[in-house]
Amino acid sequence: MDIRMVRAEDVEEAELAAVDEEFHDYYGPERFWQPWMRETYLDAIQKVHDQYAGQVAA
């Protein structure tokens, strides 16, 4: 088993990309999103940011 250190920034970016991909796969292109879809997406993105608040260098 390989153990390696990863930066919090890298983990956060990977999680943000996963949220983005999941929403685009499920709802399609943003131009077709209803306001509630955009709000749900922004909430999911904010949860990822909140999870890493204080751990990521500015």
Secondary structure, DSSP 4 states (H G I P E B T S, - for coil): -------HHHHHHHHHHHHHHHHHHHH-SGGG--HHHHHHHHHHHHHHHHHHTTTS--
